[in-house]
Amino acid sequence: MYTITDLYDLDHTIAKEYLSHFTYPWEALKGIKDLILNLGSQLDPEEYTEVSEHVWVHKTAKVFPSAYLGAPCIIGPNTEVRHCAFIRGSALVGADCVVGNSCELKNVILFDHVQTPHYNYVGDSILGYYSHMGAGSITSNVKSDKKLVVVHNGTEQIETGLKKF
């Protein structure tokens, strides 16, 4: 089974220390909100502006006027948050990212150089360095059968402890 260090280059996110405490990515999902609140309070005010309570935007980032930034979130350097993007909260967006028109983010970590350019829903996810989602892509945590999420690795079954519905 692939671990966080197998899947991600942790040198390309300010969540490196946090993520290094976990074996599998889904283990990190529950603490993203607290991570952002902790990191945000430590950001250099010379580089980041707190545009509303618990919403920090790097001074080189471009956020279009029609975008919504819900708390808590951090928008990294040289990132673009385009028209009608909807950041529901608990979003850590790295450097040089694109959050495209009509994209929705919820409870996510986007490493540096991630692109979610057009009409995407990214929820309860961690996208690694230079990830790119094609138009209309969805990462969703909804299980209509209301059973726990299980990851299968050949004959091995790993219970994630996540039950989303």
Summary of the structure (lengths in Angstrom):
residues: 165
radius of gyration: 15.6
end to end distance: 25.3
largest distance: 52.0
contacts: 520
relative contact order: 0.15
helix: 18%
strand: 36%
